[in-house]
Amino acid sequence: MTPESRCSVLLALLLSAAASAQSEPEAALNPDVLGTRSIVACDVAAQACGVAVISFPVTSSMVPYGKPGLALANQMLPSVELAHDIIARIDSGQHPQQALTAALAPPGTDPQNRQIGVAIIRNNAVQVGQYTGQASWTERCSLLGSTYAIQAAGQTSAAVCQAMATGFERARGSLALRLLESLKAGAAVGQDARGERSGTVRVWAPSSQTDGFTYYIADASVAGKRDALLLLESELYRYLGQMARESPANRVELDPWTVMSLKWALKETRYYRGPVDFQWTTEADQALKAYQTANVLFPRDTIRSSGKVYIDWALVQFILRAQDGSVQSAAR
């Protein structure tokens, strides 16, 4: 057989294999691994809207949609076309609930298998909308508040929605931290029936809040982790403390135990060389500034008022939770 003949035979075999592969049926969607709980909310004072979601398989690429002034949770059986249709209708002036109803009305939208929550800021007020299909997975629930929408399906308990609402309303701090507290409150009474391995918290705001380089003022996500909620909390504090501007809502009094913990962390990274005690000193303040100069996009100062020292809690948590080697240490 000539070299040319060998090439012809090999090409025929490859084409035959490709045709055979193309003729094989595609795997069907397995809905049994779907099931999610989430909250969408807006904060007029901060001009921010966000989503917090936790689930079993994956969340960051499927559930959260948003932009400045709008947050949407697209779950149960996620549909990118449906999410974009709802957003387009809202942009045209429709109320979120009206947009949801209209988007789900046409044949083929499969509304019985959808679960969606939307929150927007319009005319300096929050508007919300929500839909839960009746074919949704076990222990489904939904709850609509004045500034938020909570929805869940595929859970171990339908009580998660009320727990999440209570957690959100009682929480303090920026919108991102209140969204996280809502997820944590829900975990105390029920979770995804298969376990919770993935989570996302995203908050959108006008780009003026980030010097024009992004719309995110909070962005944290984990996937495929057994302790997803715990890791999500650390990732959120990393973003808020390292990448975002300080939120006045997160400022707290610097108590003695936090002083000692901060001094220890700053000493471990070689920015602080003084005693590890309960007193916040000028030397500690200088060490904190040096740490931020090397590691933080928007450095922030402590504030002294009426004999007390105040600090950004997100910055504190970022420093205390930073893993070895994840931040720049001072030179020896």
C-alpha positions as CSV (number, residue, x, y, z in Angstrom):
1,M,0.0,0.0,0.0
2,T,1.4,3.4,-1.0
3,P,1.7,6.2,1.5
4,E,-1.1,8.0,-0.4
5,S,-3.4,5.0,0.0
6,R,-2.6,4.7,3.7
7,C,-3.6,8.4,4.2
8,S,-6.9,7.8,2.3
9,V,-7.8,4.8,4.5
10,L,-6.9,6.7,7.7
11,L,-9.0,9.7,6.7
12,A,-12.0,7.4,5.9
13,L,-11.7,5.8,9.3
14,L,-11.6,9.1,11.1
15,L,-14.6,10.4,9.2
16,S,-16.5,7.3,9.9
17,A,-15.7,7.6,13.7
18,A,-16.8,11.2,13.7
19,A,-20.1,10.4,12.0
20,S,-20.7,7.6,14.5
21,A,-20.0,9.9,17.4
22,Q,-22.4,12.5,16.0
23,S,-25.2,10.0,15.7
24,E,-25.1,9.1,19.4
25,P,-28.0,10.6,21.4
26,E,-27.1,13.5,23.7
27,A,-27.4,12.9,27.4
28,A,-30.7,14.1,28.9
29,L,-30.8,16.9,31.5
30,N,-30.9,15.4,35.0
31,P,-33.2,17.7,37.1
32,D,-32.6,15.7,40.3
33,V,-29.4,17.6,41.1
34,L,-31.1,21.0,40.8
35,G,-32.4,22.8,43.9
36,T,-31.4,26.1,45.3
37,R,-32.2,28.7,48.0
38,S,-31.5,32.4,47.4
39,I,-32.3,36.0,48.3
40,V,-32.3,39.1,46.1
41,A,-32.5,42.5,47.6
42,C,-31.7,46.2,47.0
43,D,-30.5,49.0,49.3
44,V,-31.6,52.5,48.3
45,A,-29.2,54.3,50.6
46,A,-26.2,52.4,49.1
47,Q,-27.7,52.4,45.6
48,A,-26.9,48.6,45.5
49,C,-28.7,45.4,44.5
50,G,-27.5,41.9,45.1
51,V,-28.0,38.2,45.1
52,A,-26.9,35.5,47.7
53,V,-27.4,31.9,46.7
54,I,-26.3,28.5,47.8
55,S,-26.9,25.1,46.3
56,F,-25.5,21.7,45.5
57,P,-24.0,21.6,42.0
58,V,-23.0,25.1,40.9
59,T,-24.4,28.7,41.4
60,S,-22.1,31.4,40.0
61,S,-22.7,30.7,36.3
62,M,-26.4,29.8,36.5
63,V,-28.4,31.6,39.2
64,P,-27.2,35.2,39.8
65,Y,-28.0,37.9,37.2
66,G,-27.7,41.6,37.8
67,K,-26.4,45.1,37.0
68,P,-26.5,48.4,38.8
69,G,-30.1,48.8,40.1
70,L,-31.2,45.2,39.4
71,A,-30.6,41.7,40.9
72,L,-32.2,38.5,39.7
73,A,-32.1,34.9,40.9
74,N,-32.8,32.5,38.1
75,Q,-33.2,29.0,39.6
76,M,-34.9,25.7,39.8
77,L,-34.6,25.1,36.0
78,P,-32.4,28.1,35.0
79,S,-32.9,29.8,31.6
80,V,-30.6,32.4,30.3
81,E,-33.2,33.4,27.6
82,L,-35.9,33.9,30.3
83,A,-33.6,35.9,32.5
84,H,-32.6,38.2,29.7
85,D,-36.3,38.6,28.6
86,I,-37.3,39.6,32.2
87,I,-34.4,42.2,32.4
88,A,-35.3,43.6,29.0
89,R,-38.9,44.0,30.1
90,I,-37.9,45.8,33.3
91,D,-35.6,48.0,31.3
92,S,-38.6,49.0,29.1
93,G,-40.4,50.2,32.3
94,Q,-42.4,47.2,33.5
95,H,-42.7,46.4,37.2
96,P,-40.6,43.3,38.1
97,Q,-43.8,41.3,38.8
98,Q,-45.3,42.4,35.5
99,A,-42.1,41.5,33.7
100,L,-42.1,38.0,35.3
101,T,-45.7,37.3,34.4
102,A,-45.3,38.5,30.8
103,A,-42.0,36.6,30.3
104,L,-43.5,33.3,31.5
105,A,-46.8,33.6,29.5
106,P,-45.7,32.4,26.1
107,P,-45.9,28.7,25.3
108,G,-42.7,26.8,25.9
109,T,-41.4,28.8,28.8
110,D,-42.1,25.9,31.1
111,P,-43.3,28.1,34.0
112,Q,-44.1,25.1,36.3
113,N,-40.4,24.4,36.5
114,R,-39.2,27.9,37.1
115,Q,-38.4,29.8,40.3
116,I,-37.3,33.4,40.0
117,G,-36.8,36.4,42.3
118,V,-36.2,40.0,41.2
119,A,-35.4,43.2,43.0
120,I,-34.8,46.6,41.4
121,I,-34.2,50.3,42.4
122,R,-36.5,52.7,40.5
123,N,-37.3,56.3,41.3
124,N,-35.3,55.9,44.5
125,A,-37.5,53.1,45.8
126,V,-37.2,49.2,45.7
127,Q,-39.6,47.1,43.7
128,V,-39.7,43.3,43.9
129,G,-41.2,40.4,42.0
130,Q,-41.3,36.7,42.4
131,Y,-42.5,33.4,40.9
132,T,-42.4,29.8,42.0
133,G,-43.7,27.0,39.7
134,Q,-45.8,24.3,41.2
135,A,-43.7,21.5,39.7
136,S,-40.7,22.6,41.7
137,W,-38.7,20.2,43.8
138,T,-39.4,19.1,47.4
139,E,-39.9,21.5,50.3
140,R,-40.3,24.6,48.1
141,C,-41.0,28.0,49.6
142,S,-41.0,31.7,48.7
143,L,-41.3,34.9,50.6
144,L,-41.6,38.5,49.4
145,G,-40.5,41.5,51.5
146,S,-40.6,45.2,50.8
147,T,-36.9,45.2,49.6
148,Y,-36.2,41.5,49.0
149,A,-37.4,38.2,47.6
150,I,-36.5,34.8,49.0
151,Q,-37.0,31.5,47.1
152,A,-36.0,27.9,47.7
153,A,-36.7,24.4,46.3
154,G,-35.2,21.0,46.8
155,Q,-34.7,21.7,50.5
156,T,-34.8,19.6,53.7
157,S,-37.4,22.1,55.1
158,A,-39.7,24.7,53.7
159,A,-39.0,26.8,56.8
160,V,-35.7,28.1,55.2
161,C,-37.5,31.0,53.6
162,Q,-38.9,32.5,56.8
163,A,-35.5,31.9,58.5
164,M,-33.7,33.7,55.7
165,A,-36.1,36.6,55.9
166,T,-35.7,36.9,59.6
167,G,-31.9,36.7,59.3
168,F,-31.8,39.4,56.6
169,E,-34.0,41.8,58.6
170,R,-32.1,41.4,61.8
171,A,-28.6,41.6,60.2
172,R,-26.4,44.7,60.4
173,G,-23.8,46.0,58.0
174,S,-23.6,46.4,54.3
175,L,-26.0,44.8,51.9
176,A,-23.5,42.0,51.1
177,L,-23.1,41.1,54.7
178,R,-26.8,41.1,55.3
179,L,-27.3,38.8,52.3
180,L,-24.7,36.4,53.7
181,E,-26.4,36.5,57.1
182,S,-29.7,35.5,55.4
183,L,-28.0,32.4,53.9
184,K,-26.5,31.5,57.3
185,A,-29.9,31.9,59.0
186,G,-31.5,29.5,56.5
187,A,-28.8,26.9,57.1
188,A,-29.8,26.7,60.7
189,V,-33.3,25.2,59.8
190,G,-32.9,23.5,56.4
191,Q,-30.5,23.1,53.5
192,D,-30.3,21.7,50.0
193,A,-31.5,18.1,50.2
194,R,-28.2,16.8,48.6
195,G,-26.0,19.1,50.7
196,E,-24.7,22.5,50.0
197,R,-21.4,22.6,48.0
198,S,-21.6,25.9,46.0
199,G,-22.4,29.5,46.8
200,T,-22.3,33.0,45.5
201,V,-22.7,36.5,46.8
202,R,-22.8,39.4,44.3
203,V,-23.7,43.0,44.7
204,W,-23.9,45.5,41.9
205,A,-23.7,49.3,42.2
206,P,-22.9,52.3,40.0
207,S,-19.3,52.2,38.7
208,S,-18.6,55.4,40.5
209,Q,-18.4,53.4,43.7
210,T,-15.4,51.5,42.3
211,D,-13.7,54.3,40.2
212,G,-15.3,52.9,37.1
213,F,-13.5,49.6,36.8
214,T,-16.3,47.3,37.7
215,Y,-20.0,47.2,38.8
216,Y,-19.3,44.7,41.6
217,I,-19.0,46.1,45.1
218,A,-19.1,42.5,46.3
219,D,-18.2,39.3,44.5
220,A,-17.5,36.0,46.2
221,S,-18.1,32.4,44.9
222,V,-17.1,28.9,45.8
223,A,-18.0,25.6,44.1
224,G,-17.5,21.9,44.9
225,K,-16.7,22.4,48.5
226,R,-18.1,20.5,51.5
227,D,-18.0,23.6,53.7
228,A,-19.2,25.9,51.0
229,L,-21.0,28.4,53.3
230,L,-18.0,28.9,55.6
231,L,-15.6,29.3,52.6
232,L,-18.1,31.7,51.0
233,E,-18.0,33.9,54.1
234,S,-14.2,34.1,54.0
235,E,-14.2,34.8,50.2
236,L,-16.8,37.6,50.7
237,Y,-14.7,39.2,53.5
238,R,-11.6,38.9,51.3
239,Y,-13.4,40.9,48.5
240,L,-14.9,43.5,50.8
241,G,-11.7,44.0,52.7
242,Q,-9.2,43.8,49.9
243,M,-11.0,44.8,46.6
244,A,-13.9,47.1,47.5
245,R,-14.3,50.5,49.0
246,E,-15.2,50.7,52.7
247,S,-18.9,50.7,53.5
248,P,-19.7,53.0,56.4
249,A,-22.3,50.4,57.5
250,N,-19.4,48.0,58.3
251,R,-17.5,50.3,60.7
252,V,-17.3,49.0,64.3
253,E,-15.6,49.8,67.5
254,L,-12.2,48.2,67.9
255,D,-12.5,46.1,71.1
256,P,-9.5,44.7,73.1
257,W,-9.7,41.2,71.7
258,T,-9.8,42.4,68.1
259,V,-6.8,44.6,68.9
260,M,-4.8,41.7,70.1
261,S,-5.9,39.5,67.1
262,L,-5.0,42.2,64.7
263,K,-1.6,42.8,66.3
264,W,-0.9,39.1,66.1
265,A,-1.8,38.9,62.4
266,L,0.2,42.0,61.6
267,K,3.2,40.6,63.5
268,E,2.9,37.3,61.6
269,T,3.2,39.2,58.4
270,R,6.1,41.3,59.8
271,Y,4.3,44.6,59.6
272,Y,4.1,45.0,63.4
273,R,7.0,44.5,65.7
274,G,5.6,45.7,69.1
275,P,4.0,43.8,71.9
276,V,0.8,41.8,71.3
277,D,-1.5,43.3,73.9
278,F,-5.0,45.0,74.1
279,Q,-3.9,48.5,73.4
280,W,-4.2,50.1,69.9
281,T,-1.2,52.2,69.5
282,T,0.3,54.5,66.8
283,E,2.8,51.7,66.0
284,A,-0.1,49.4,65.3
285,D,-1.9,52.0,63.2
286,Q,1.2,52.4,61.1
287,A,1.5,48.7,60.7
288,L,-2.1,48.5,59.5
289,K,-1.4,51.2,56.9
290,A,1.7,49.4,55.7
291,Y,-0.2,46.2,55.4
292,Q,-2.9,47.9,53.3
293,T,-0.4,49.6,51.1
294,A,0.9,46.2,50.0
295,N,-2.4,44.3,49.9
296,V,-5.5,46.5,49.7
297,L,-7.0,48.2,46.6
298,F,-8.8,50.9,48.6
299,P,-6.9,51.4,51.9
300,R,-8.9,52.7,54.9
301,D,-8.0,54.4,58.1
302,T,-9.1,53.8,61.7
303,I,-11.1,56.7,63.2
304,R,-10.8,58.0,66.8
305,S,-13.8,59.6,68.3
306,S,-14.6,60.3,72.0
307,G,-11.7,58.1,73.2
308,K,-12.7,55.1,71.0
309,V,-11.2,53.6,67.9
310,Y,-13.4,52.5,65.0
311,I,-12.4,50.2,62.1
312,D,-13.9,48.6,59.0
313,W,-15.0,45.1,60.1
314,A,-14.6,43.7,56.6
315,L,-10.9,44.8,56.6
316,V,-10.4,43.1,60.0
317,Q,-11.9,39.9,58.8
318,F,-9.9,39.9,55.6
319,I,-6.7,40.3,57.6
320,L,-7.6,37.7,60.2
321,R,-8.8,35.1,57.7
322,A,-6.0,35.5,55.2
323,Q,-4.3,32.1,54.6
324,D,-0.5,31.8,54.8
325,G,1.0,33.0,51.6
326,S,-2.1,34.6,50.3
327,V,-1.0,38.2,51.1
328,Q,2.3,40.1,50.7
329,S,4.3,40.1,53.9
330,A,6.7,42.9,54.9
331,A,10.4,42.6,54.0
332,R,12.5,41.1,56.7
